[in-house]
Amino acid sequence: MHLDAISDNGLMLKVKEGDVDKLGLLFERYNKALFGFFYRMTQNTKTSEDLVQNVFLRILKYKHTFTGEGKFITWMYHLARNINIDHHKKQSRMGYKDDLSQWENQLPEEVSTEDKLHQQEDIRMLNTALGRLSPEKREILILSRYQGLKYKDIGVLMDCSEGAVKVRIHRALSDLKDIYKKLEKNQQL
């Protein structure tokens, strides 16, 4: 059997049984997605890389808690959310804030057309607006829109119904739209 054909749950169950080499395959499958999740939450490359490593360390540490009944990805993002919460608690205790200024005013090095410049500006404003949402609203949008998790899986992660996830996403998108419009208005002044 080809290793890519082994399900995530199958790999994790092998890790749980002591075949920790299989964790490398899970890392290969999910490290980029986890990095994207953490980067969108922290806007810091080094921090995001460290947090991804922490997820896989916790997977190893808590492998005995994986039952195989739910999806591995849901269990993994549950660990990632806890690591993210721990990170932000530690940062707030130490008095750090996410430094939006480092990325807020960045433009691409090579701007070939006016359209590309406008597109980059729109992306920058969207990222700025996303950064101004509450951590809870930012997280649910990142999980659904950037990480591609289904509402049902987000509900399992957040211990709420699929309907509650839809409502939270709707509210977060509404807030994001309001913040974006304010940024757009300020830009035109």
BELLIN-V681820 format. One record per residue. N is the residue number from 0. RES is the residue in one letter. PSI is psi in whole degrees, -180 to 180 (NA if undefined). BURIAL is + if it has 16 or more other ideal C-beta (glycine too) atoms within 10 Angstrom, else -. Layout:
BEGIN
n | res | psi | burial
N | RES | PSI | BURIAL
N | RES | PSI | BURIAL
END
This chain:
BEGIN
n | res | psi | burial
0 | M | 134 | -
1 | H | 138 | -
2 | L | -30 | -
3 | D | -23 | -
4 | A | -15 | -
5 | I | 131 | -
6 | S | 160 | -
7 | D | -44 | +
8 | N | -41 | +
9 | G | -43 | -
10 | L | -45 | +
11 | M | -36 | +
12 | L | -34 | +
13 | K | -40 | +
14 | V | -44 | +
15 | K | -36 | +
16 | E | -4 | -
17 | G | -5 | -
18 | D | 73 | -
19 | V | -14 | -
20 | D | -28 | -
21 | K | -19 | +
22 | L | -31 | +
23 | G | -38 | -
24 | L | -41 | +
25 | L | -38 | +
26 | F | -46 | +
27 | E | -37 | -
28 | R | -34 | -
29 | Y | -5 | +
30 | N | -37 | -
31 | K | -41 | -
32 | A | -43 | +
33 | L | -41 | +
34 | F | -45 | +
35 | G | -43 | -
36 | F | -51 | +
37 | F | -38 | +
38 | Y | -41 | +
39 | R | -25 | +
40 | M | -35 | +
41 | T | -23 | +
42 | Q | 31 | +
43 | N | 119 | +
44 | T | -51 | -
45 | K | -47 | -
46 | T | -43 | +
47 | S | -42 | +
48 | E | -43 | -
49 | D | -41 | -
50 | L | -36 | +
51 | V | -45 | +
52 | Q | -40 | -
53 | N | -36 | +
54 | V | -47 | +
55 | F | -29 | +
56 | L | -41 | -
57 | R | -36 | +
58 | I | -45 | +
59 | L | -45 | -
60 | K | -38 | -
61 | Y | 22 | -
62 | K | -31 | +
63 | H | -18 | -
64 | T | -11 | -
65 | F | 122 | +
66 | T | -23 | -
67 | G | -2 | -
68 | E | -40 | -
69 | G | -177 | -
70 | K | 140 | +
71 | F | -43 | +
72 | I | -36 | +
73 | T | -44 | +
74 | W | -43 | +
75 | M | -45 | +
76 | Y | -26 | +
77 | H | -45 | +
78 | L | -42 | +
79 | A | -41 | +
80 | R | -43 | +
81 | N | -41 | -
82 | I | -41 | +
83 | N | -43 | +
84 | I | -46 | -
85 | D | -42 | -
86 | H | -47 | +
87 | H | -35 | -
88 | K | -45 | -
89 | K | -42 | -
90 | Q | -42 | -
91 | S | -34 | -
92 | R | -34 | -
93 | M | -5 | -
94 | G | 15 | -
95 | Y | 151 | -
96 | K | 153 | -
97 | D | 130 | +
98 | D | 94 | -
99 | L | -24 | -
100 | S | -28 | -
101 | Q | -25 | -
102 | W | -12 | -
103 | E | -38 | -
104 | N | 16 | -
105 | Q | 137 | -
106 | L | 155 | -
107 | P | 150 | -
108 | E | -40 | -
109 | E | 108 | -
110 | V | 109 | -
111 | S | -29 | -
112 | T | 163 | -
113 | E | -36 | -
114 | D | -42 | -
115 | K | -37 | -
116 | L | -45 | -
117 | H | -40 | -
118 | Q | -44 | -
119 | Q | -38 | -
120 | E | -41 | -
121 | D | -43 | -
122 | I | -42 | -
123 | R | -45 | +
124 | M | -37 | +
125 | L | -45 | -
126 | N | -38 | +
127 | T | -46 | +
128 | A | -43 | +
129 | L | -41 | +
130 | G | -21 | +
131 | R | -7 | +
132 | L | 160 | +
133 | S | 153 | -
134 | P | -36 | -
135 | E | -44 | -
136 | K | -39 | +
137 | R | -45 | +
138 | E | -45 | +
139 | I | -35 | +
140 | L | -40 | +
141 | I | -45 | +
142 | L | -41 | +
143 | S | -45 | +
144 | R | -39 | -
145 | Y | -38 | -
146 | Q | -14 | +
147 | G | 22 | -
148 | L | 144 | +
149 | K | 153 | -
150 | Y | -39 | +
151 | K | -44 | -
152 | D | -37 | +
153 | I | -38 | +
154 | G | -42 | +
155 | V | -44 | +
156 | L | -42 | +
157 | M | 6 | +
158 | D | 52 | -
159 | C | 172 | -
160 | S | 163 | -
161 | E | -38 | -
162 | G | -41 | -
163 | A | -37 | -
164 | V | -45 | +
165 | K | -43 | -
166 | V | -45 | -
167 | R | -41 | +
168 | I | -43 | +
169 | H | -46 | -
170 | R | -41 | -
171 | A | -42 | +
172 | L | -39 | +
173 | S | -46 | -
174 | D | -42 | +
175 | L | -43 | +
176 | K | -44 | -
177 | D | -45 | -
178 | I | -43 | +
179 | Y | -44 | +
180 | K | -39 | -
181 | K | -42 | -
182 | L | -41 | +
183 | E | -43 | -
184 | K | -45 | -
185 | N | -34 | -
186 | Q | -33 | -
187 | Q | -19 | -
188 | L | NA | -
END
